[in-house]
Amino acid sequence: MDLIRGSIGRFGPTFLVISMLGALLGGPSVATSQVVPETVLAKNVKEPIGVAASPGRLLVTHPFCGNPREVLSISGTGKVSVFATLPNRSPTEGNPGACFEDYLTIVPVRANQNPETLAGFPTPNGTFTSNDVFVTQGQNVIKIKFDGSSVTAFATLANCPNTQSGITFDNVGSFGNQLVVVCANGNVYTVNSAGTAFLQNTISGTGPFEGPVVAPLSFTGFGGCLLVAADRAGTGSPTGQVLASCPDPVASVPFAEGVTIIPTTKCTFALTPGDTYFTAIFGVGGNTIDQLPQSAFAGLGGRALVPSESNSGGESPPGITLLTPGEGVSTSTFRPFFAQHQGSAFVDCHVPVLVRIRVIPQGATLTLQVFGADNFDPALIMVDSLRFGPNGNEVPVNLNCTLPQKDDQESPTGTEHEHKGVATCTMTNNLAPGQPGIYKAKFTDPANPGGDGDSEGGG
């Protein structure tokens, strides 16, 4: 794993890189954690690579080799559908099979902001739009509109090899609340909402560099750092390196594939108590998306997970390593070897759930219908938080809502769990003739007792 310290200052971001590859370095032993349950959510996903998750969706890029290249959407019951089709990748002299790793991220709402107070649908994050999806294809960044309706070229990074690169969205602020891309050659770019890229620094060492994430400020000693995995760094068979000049915690993880921060508040993408961490399993016995439940991470908020890309056992096979910050970064085995990992992600609680609405103007009043879906139950809407109008942050006048009974039944086909209820609200009409309206509301999150989530829709 590479730790890159990023702090915006008069001289720009500064960086710390710690490569993690090979056997654990000598030092005090760390107790191995208890094995946690792991289940398969989706099967027969050909060569899954990148993973991104929010309370409303689970997205996966595939395949590793060949075309067509796609972003898949996976439901709470493991049903797989195509969310968007990416540009094809071309074979090269050294890569005749066109084997590349495409990674992705979903734009969240800014961590310190309340969607119900912000105008616009989907809710903006500065000049970005929440729920938009960005995918890296080597030197190219592809933008997918939040509903999958358009796929466009967004940015080209001139000094980035056209092989593979990692991507994340900075919701801490260390990198200006922008996209952060780490190239295979170690170049680190920020990309703004206009698609303009700025080279921040270059990681020294053997790439590729994958699975970046900006650590929260609470990550002791490294708050605001960019954490990056380097699965081939170092010399020997195998080893680890400290590659740069910031404070130097030493951590080594065999064949580190990516880094994710365990959130303090753990959401689920299907909005029912259950699974919150998803990992792409590759290779023999793989082609699945596996999941781990909220209970597996009790008391671990603020720490980091590093899955391994190793596809073999050996005497001490790597699996998923837990990083604990402090005076230095200590390591322990969170999950013994059970498969070869590619991308992984926790559900990002800062991404609102997109819902379908219908607006029926009736002269001086209007009726708003909010439809349920597999990942949203309108019976859980917190009516006092509901906002509706041309901007989506207006407080309705004379609001009266009838919520459906909570529907926990399986659909008649038995293949897809869905909530069929519809919330119906009447209010004073605050739209001009022909003007679309925006709905936003918090809902009680059944996966987090006492917690809530955000839902929004336009129509």
C-alpha positions as CSV (number, residue, x, y, z in Angstrom):
1,M,0.0,0.0,0.0
2,D,1.2,3.5,-0.7
3,L,0.2,6.3,1.7
4,I,0.3,9.7,0.1
5,R,0.0,12.7,2.4
6,G,-2.0,15.5,0.7
7,S,-2.5,18.8,2.3
8,I,-3.3,22.0,0.3
9,G,-0.9,24.7,1.2
10,R,1.2,27.5,-0.4
11,F,3.4,24.9,-2.1
12,G,0.5,22.6,-3.1
13,P,-0.1,19.0,-1.9
14,T,2.7,17.2,-0.1
15,F,2.9,13.4,-0.3
16,L,3.9,10.3,1.6
17,V,4.2,7.0,-0.1
18,I,4.5,3.7,1.7
19,S,4.6,0.6,-0.6
20,M,3.1,-2.6,0.7
21,L,4.2,-5.8,-0.9
22,G,5.5,-9.1,0.4
23,A,5.8,-10.6,3.8
24,L,5.1,-8.4,6.8
25,L,8.1,-6.5,8.0
26,G,9.6,-7.5,11.3
27,G,8.3,-5.9,14.5
28,P,5.8,-6.5,17.2
29,S,3.3,-9.1,16.3
30,V,-0.3,-8.2,15.9
31,A,-3.2,-10.4,16.9
32,T,-5.2,-11.9,14.0
33,S,-8.9,-11.0,14.0
34,Q,-11.7,-13.5,14.1
35,V,-12.8,-14.8,10.7
36,V,-15.9,-12.8,9.6
37,P,-18.7,-14.3,7.4
38,E,-18.5,-13.7,3.7
39,T,-21.2,-14.5,1.2
40,V,-21.6,-14.4,-2.6
41,L,-24.0,-11.7,-3.9
42,A,-23.7,-12.2,-7.6
43,K,-22.3,-15.1,-9.6
44,N,-21.0,-15.4,-13.2
45,V,-19.8,-11.8,-13.5
46,K,-17.1,-12.2,-16.1
47,E,-13.8,-10.9,-14.8
48,P,-15.1,-8.2,-12.4
49,I,-12.6,-5.4,-11.7
50,G,-13.8,-2.1,-10.2
51,V,-16.5,-1.7,-7.5
52,A,-18.4,1.4,-6.3
53,A,-21.3,1.3,-3.9
54,S,-23.9,3.8,-2.5
55,P,-27.2,3.3,-0.7
56,G,-29.0,3.2,-4.0
57,R,-26.7,1.2,-6.3
58,L,-23.8,-1.2,-6.6
59,L,-21.7,-0.8,-9.8
60,V,-19.0,-3.1,-11.2
61,T,-16.7,-2.7,-14.2
62,H,-15.8,-5.7,-16.4
63,P,-14.2,-7.5,-18.1
64,F,-10.5,-7.6,-17.7
65,C,-9.8,-8.8,-21.3
66,G,-11.6,-7.9,-24.5
67,N,-14.8,-6.1,-25.4
68,P,-17.5,-5.0,-24.9
69,R,-16.5,-3.2,-21.7
70,E,-19.4,-2.4,-19.4
71,V,-20.5,-1.0,-16.1
72,L,-22.8,-3.5,-14.5
73,S,-25.6,-2.7,-11.9
74,I,-26.2,-5.4,-9.3
75,S,-29.4,-5.5,-7.2
76,G,-29.9,-6.5,-3.6
77,T,-30.7,-10.0,-4.7
78,G,-27.7,-10.4,-7.1
79,K,-29.6,-9.6,-10.3
80,V,-27.1,-8.2,-12.9
81,S,-27.9,-5.7,-15.6
82,V,-25.9,-3.4,-17.8
83,F,-25.8,0.2,-16.4
84,A,-23.6,1.6,-19.2
85,T,-21.3,0.5,-22.0
86,L,-17.8,1.9,-22.1
87,P,-15.6,2.7,-25.0
88,N,-13.8,-0.4,-26.4
89,R,-10.1,-1.0,-25.5
90,S,-7.7,-1.9,-28.4
91,P,-5.1,-4.6,-28.3
92,T,-1.5,-3.4,-28.3
93,E,1.8,-5.1,-29.3
94,G,2.5,-6.1,-25.8
95,N,-1.2,-6.7,-24.8
96,P,-2.8,-8.6,-27.7
97,G,-5.8,-9.6,-25.5
98,A,-6.7,-6.0,-24.7
99,C,-6.5,-6.9,-21.0
100,F,-6.9,-3.7,-18.9
101,E,-8.4,-2.8,-15.5
102,D,-11.1,-0.1,-15.5
103,Y,-11.9,1.5,-12.2
104,L,-14.8,3.8,-11.1
105,T,-16.2,6.1,-8.5
106,I,-19.6,7.6,-7.6
107,V,-19.7,11.3,-6.8
108,P,-21.2,11.9,-3.2
109,V,-22.8,14.9,-1.6
110,R,-20.2,16.9,0.2
111,A,-19.7,15.4,3.7
112,N,-20.7,18.5,5.6
113,Q,-23.8,19.5,3.6
114,N,-27.5,18.6,3.8
115,P,-29.0,17.7,0.4
116,E,-32.4,19.0,1.5
117,T,-31.0,22.5,1.8
118,L,-29.3,22.5,-1.6
119,A,-30.9,23.5,-4.9
120,G,-30.7,21.2,-7.9
121,F,-31.2,17.6,-8.9
122,P,-29.2,15.5,-8.4
123,T,-27.8,17.4,-5.5
124,P,-24.6,19.2,-6.4
125,N,-21.2,18.7,-4.8
126,G,-19.6,22.0,-5.6
127,T,-19.7,22.1,-9.3
128,F,-19.9,18.3,-9.6
129,T,-23.2,16.4,-9.5
130,S,-23.8,13.7,-7.0
131,N,-24.6,10.2,-8.3
132,D,-22.6,10.9,-11.6
133,V,-20.1,8.1,-12.2
134,F,-16.5,8.4,-13.4
135,V,-14.5,5.6,-14.9
136,T,-10.8,5.4,-15.7
137,Q,-9.5,3.8,-18.8
138,G,-5.8,4.3,-18.7
139,Q,-5.1,7.9,-19.5
140,N,-8.8,8.6,-20.2
141,V,-11.5,9.5,-17.7
142,I,-15.1,8.7,-18.8
143,K,-18.2,10.4,-17.4
144,I,-21.5,8.5,-17.0
145,K,-24.6,10.5,-16.3
146,F,-26.3,9.6,-13.0
147,D,-29.0,7.6,-14.7
148,G,-26.7,5.9,-17.2
149,S,-28.3,7.7,-20.1
150,S,-25.0,9.1,-21.5
151,V,-21.4,8.1,-21.6
152,T,-18.9,10.8,-22.6
153,A,-15.2,11.4,-22.7
154,F,-14.4,13.7,-19.8
155,A,-10.6,14.2,-19.4
156,T,-7.4,12.9,-20.9
157,L,-4.2,12.8,-18.8
158,A,-1.3,13.4,-21.1
159,N,1.4,11.9,-18.9
160,C,-0.5,8.8,-17.9
161,P,0.1,5.4,-19.5
162,N,-2.9,4.1,-21.4
163,T,-3.0,0.9,-19.4
164,Q,-4.8,1.3,-16.0
165,S,-5.2,3.9,-13.3
166,G,-7.1,4.3,-10.0
167,I,-9.7,6.9,-9.2
168,T,-11.5,8.3,-6.1
169,F,-13.5,11.4,-5.2
170,D,-12.0,13.6,-2.4
171,N,-14.8,14.2,0.1
172,V,-12.4,15.2,2.8
173,G,-11.1,18.4,1.1
174,S,-7.3,17.7,1.1
175,F,-7.4,17.7,-2.7
176,G,-10.0,20.4,-3.3
177,N,-13.1,18.1,-3.3
178,Q,-12.2,16.9,-6.8
179,L,-11.6,13.7,-8.6
180,V,-8.2,12.2,-7.8
181,V,-6.6,9.9,-10.4
182,V,-3.4,7.8,-9.8
183,C,-1.7,6.6,-13.0
184,A,0.2,3.4,-13.4
185,N,3.4,5.4,-13.6
186,G,2.8,7.1,-10.3
187,N,1.5,10.5,-11.5
188,V,-1.2,11.9,-9.3
189,Y,-3.8,14.2,-10.9
190,T,-6.7,16.1,-9.6
191,V,-9.5,16.7,-12.2
192,N,-12.1,19.4,-11.7
193,S,-15.7,19.4,-12.9
194,A,-14.7,21.0,-16.2
195,G,-12.5,18.0,-17.0
196,T,-9.3,20.0,-16.5
197,A,-6.5,17.9,-15.0
198,F,-3.7,19.2,-12.7
199,L,-0.6,17.1,-12.0
200,Q,0.0,17.1,-8.3
201,N,3.1,14.9,-7.8
202,T,4.6,11.6,-8.9
203,I,4.9,8.5,-6.8
204,S,8.4,6.9,-7.0
205,G,8.4,3.2,-7.1
206,T,7.1,0.3,-9.1
207,G,3.5,0.6,-10.2
208,P,0.8,0.1,-11.0
209,F,-0.8,2.0,-8.2
210,E,-4.4,1.1,-7.4
211,G,-7.4,1.6,-5.1
212,P,-6.9,5.2,-3.9
213,V,-8.9,6.7,-1.1
214,V,-8.5,10.0,0.8
215,A,-8.3,9.1,4.5
216,P,-10.6,11.0,6.9
217,L,-9.0,13.6,9.2
218,S,-9.5,11.2,12.1
219,F,-7.0,8.7,10.6
220,T,-4.4,9.4,13.2
221,G,-1.1,10.7,11.8
222,F,-2.4,10.6,8.2
223,G,-5.7,12.6,8.1
224,G,-6.2,13.9,4.6
225,C,-3.7,11.5,3.1
226,L,-4.3,9.6,-0.1
227,L,-4.0,5.9,0.5
228,V,-2.9,3.9,-2.6
229,A,-2.0,0.2,-3.0
230,A,1.2,-0.8,-5.0
231,D,1.0,-4.5,-5.6
232,R,4.4,-4.8,-7.4
233,A,6.5,-2.3,-5.5
234,G,9.9,-3.2,-4.1
235,T,12.6,-5.7,-4.9
236,G,13.1,-9.3,-3.9
237,S,10.4,-11.9,-3.4
238,P,8.7,-10.2,-1.9
239,T,9.5,-7.0,0.1
240,G,8.2,-3.6,1.1
241,Q,9.4,0.0,0.8
242,V,9.0,3.4,2.3
243,L,9.3,5.6,-0.8
244,A,8.9,9.2,0.2
245,S,9.6,11.8,2.8
246,C,6.6,12.5,5.1
247,P,6.3,10.9,8.6
248,D,7.1,7.2,8.0
249,P,4.8,4.6,9.5
250,V,5.8,1.2,8.1
251,A,3.2,-1.2,6.9
252,S,3.6,-4.1,4.4
253,V,0.7,-6.0,2.8
254,P,1.4,-8.8,0.3
255,F,0.1,-7.9,-3.2
256,A,-1.9,-5.0,-1.9
257,E,-4.8,-4.3,-4.4
258,G,-6.6,-1.3,-3.0
259,V,-7.4,0.7,0.2
260,T,-10.8,1.4,1.7
261,I,-11.6,3.3,4.9
262,I,-14.1,1.6,7.2
263,P,-16.8,4.2,7.8
264,T,-18.1,5.0,11.3
265,T,-21.7,4.9,10.0
266,K,-22.1,1.9,7.8
267,C,-24.9,2.0,5.2
268,T,-26.2,-0.8,3.0
269,F,-27.0,-0.3,-0.7
270,A,-30.2,-2.3,-0.5
271,L,-31.3,-0.3,2.5
272,T,-32.0,-3.3,4.7
273,P,-29.8,-4.5,7.6
274,G,-27.1,-6.6,6.0
275,D,-24.1,-6.1,3.8
276,T,-22.0,-3.0,3.5
277,Y,-18.6,-4.1,2.0
278,F,-18.3,-5.5,-1.5
279,T,-15.3,-7.0,-3.3
280,A,-14.7,-8.3,-6.8
281,I,-13.4,-11.9,-6.8
282,F,-11.3,-12.7,-9.9
283,G,-9.7,-15.8,-11.3
284,V,-10.3,-19.5,-10.8
285,G,-13.4,-20.1,-8.6
286,G,-14.2,-16.4,-8.8
287,N,-16.2,-14.2,-11.2
288,T,-18.3,-13.2,-8.3
289,I,-19.1,-10.2,-6.2
290,D,-18.8,-11.1,-2.5
291,Q,-20.1,-9.2,0.4
292,L,-19.5,-8.7,4.1
293,P,-22.1,-7.6,6.7
294,Q,-22.2,-4.6,8.9
295,S,-21.6,-6.8,11.9
296,A,-18.2,-7.7,10.6
297,F,-16.9,-4.2,11.2
298,A,-18.4,-3.4,14.6
299,G,-16.0,-1.1,16.5
300,L,-13.6,-0.7,13.5
301,G,-14.8,2.6,12.1
302,G,-11.9,4.8,10.9
303,R,-9.5,2.0,10.2
304,A,-8.6,0.7,6.7
305,L,-8.9,-2.5,4.8
306,V,-6.4,-3.7,2.2
307,P,-7.4,-6.7,0.1
308,S,-4.8,-8.8,-1.6
309,E,-4.6,-9.7,-5.3
310,S,-2.7,-12.9,-4.6
311,N,-4.2,-15.9,-6.4
312,S,-2.3,-18.6,-4.5
313,G,-2.2,-19.9,-1.0
314,G,1.4,-20.5,0.1
315,E,2.4,-20.9,3.7
316,S,1.0,-17.5,4.8
317,P,-1.5,-16.5,2.1
318,P,-2.7,-12.9,2.2
319,G,-6.4,-12.2,2.3
320,I,-7.7,-8.8,3.7
321,T,-5.5,-6.9,6.0
322,L,-6.7,-4.4,8.6
323,L,-4.7,-1.2,9.1
324,T,-5.0,0.6,12.5
325,P,-3.5,4.1,12.7
326,G,-1.7,5.4,15.7
327,E,1.9,6.2,16.5
328,G,2.5,4.0,13.4
329,V,0.2,1.9,11.2
330,S,-0.2,-1.5,12.7
331,T,-1.4,-4.5,10.7
332,S,-3.5,-7.5,11.5
333,T,-5.3,-10.2,9.4
334,F,-8.9,-9.2,9.0
335,R,-9.7,-12.1,6.6
336,P,-7.5,-15.0,5.7
337,F,-6.9,-15.9,2.1
338,F,-10.1,-17.1,0.3
339,A,-9.8,-15.7,-3.2
340,Q,-8.1,-13.2,-5.5
341,H,-9.4,-9.7,-5.0
342,Q,-9.7,-6.9,-7.5
343,G,-11.7,-3.7,-6.6
344,S,-13.6,-3.3,-3.4
345,A,-15.8,-0.6,-1.7
346,F,-17.9,0.3,1.3
347,V,-21.3,1.8,0.7
348,D,-20.9,5.6,0.6
349,C,-23.5,7.0,2.9
350,H,-23.1,10.5,1.4
351,V,-24.7,9.5,-2.0
352,P,-28.5,10.1,-2.0
353,V,-30.9,7.4,-3.2
354,L,-32.4,8.3,-6.6
355,V,-36.2,7.6,-6.7
356,R,-38.9,7.9,-9.3
357,I,-41.6,10.5,-8.7
358,R,-44.7,11.7,-10.5
359,V,-46.0,15.3,-10.3
360,I,-49.7,15.9,-11.0
361,P,-50.6,19.7,-11.0
362,Q,-54.2,20.4,-10.1
363,G,-54.7,24.2,-10.3
364,A,-53.8,25.7,-7.0
365,T,-52.7,22.3,-5.6
366,L,-50.5,19.5,-6.8
367,T,-50.1,15.8,-6.0
368,L,-46.7,14.3,-5.6
369,Q,-46.2,10.5,-5.9
370,V,-43.0,8.9,-4.7
371,F,-42.6,5.3,-5.9
372,G,-40.9,2.5,-4.0
373,A,-38.3,0.3,-5.5
374,D,-35.9,-2.6,-4.6
375,N,-33.6,-0.1,-2.8
376,F,-36.2,2.3,-1.4
377,D,-39.3,2.0,0.8
378,P,-41.5,5.1,0.7
379,A,-43.1,4.1,4.0
380,L,-39.9,5.3,5.7
381,I,-40.0,8.9,4.4
382,M,-39.6,11.5,7.2
383,V,-42.4,13.8,6.1
384,D,-41.1,16.8,8.2
385,S,-37.9,16.8,6.1
386,L,-39.7,16.7,2.7
387,R,-38.8,19.5,0.3
388,F,-40.4,20.1,-3.1
389,G,-40.4,22.8,-5.8
390,P,-38.5,24.0,-8.8
391,N,-35.2,24.0,-6.9
392,G,-35.8,21.1,-4.5
393,N,-35.1,23.0,-1.3
394,E,-38.5,24.6,-0.9
395,V,-40.6,23.9,2.2
396,P,-44.1,22.8,0.9
397,V,-47.1,24.7,2.1
398,N,-50.2,22.7,3.3
399,L,-48.3,19.4,3.0
400,N,-50.3,16.3,3.7
401,C,-48.7,12.9,3.0
402,T,-50.1,9.3,3.1
403,L,-47.4,6.8,3.4
404,P,-47.9,3.1,2.4
405,Q,-47.6,0.2,4.7
406,K,-44.0,-1.2,4.8
407,D,-43.9,-3.9,2.1
408,D,-41.4,-6.7,2.9
409,Q,-42.8,-9.2,0.5
410,E,-41.1,-10.9,-2.4
411,S,-42.3,-10.1,-5.9
412,P,-44.5,-12.6,-7.6
413,T,-41.6,-13.9,-9.8
414,G,-39.5,-14.6,-6.7
415,T,-36.5,-13.2,-8.6
416,E,-36.4,-9.6,-7.3
417,H,-37.2,-8.1,-3.9
418,E,-39.1,-4.9,-4.4
419,H,-41.1,-2.4,-2.4
420,K,-44.3,-1.7,-4.4
421,G,-45.7,1.0,-2.2
422,V,-46.3,4.6,-3.3
423,A,-46.2,7.7,-1.0
424,T,-48.8,10.3,-2.0
425,C,-48.5,13.9,-0.9
426,T,-50.7,16.9,-1.6
427,M,-49.5,20.5,-1.2
428,T,-50.0,24.0,-2.5
429,N,-48.8,24.2,-6.1
430,N,-45.4,26.0,-6.2
431,L,-44.6,25.3,-9.9
432,A,-45.2,27.5,-12.9
433,P,-47.2,25.8,-15.8
434,G,-45.0,23.1,-17.4
435,Q,-42.2,23.6,-14.9
436,P,-40.6,20.4,-13.5
437,G,-40.3,19.8,-9.8
438,I,-37.6,18.4,-7.5
439,Y,-38.4,16.2,-4.5
440,K,-35.9,15.6,-1.6
441,A,-36.5,14.0,1.8
442,K,-34.7,12.1,4.5
443,F,-35.9,8.6,5.4
444,T,-35.5,6.4,8.4
445,D,-32.6,4.0,7.6
446,P,-33.6,0.5,8.7
447,A,-30.0,-0.6,8.4
448,N,-28.9,2.0,11.0
449,P,-31.3,2.3,14.0
450,G,-31.6,6.0,14.8
451,G,-30.0,7.0,11.5
452,D,-31.3,8.4,8.3
453,G,-30.6,8.5,4.6
454,D,-31.4,10.9,1.8
455,S,-33.7,10.4,-1.2
456,E,-34.4,12.6,-4.2
457,G,-36.1,12.6,-7.6
458,G,-37.0,15.0,-10.4
459,G,-40.0,15.1,-12.7
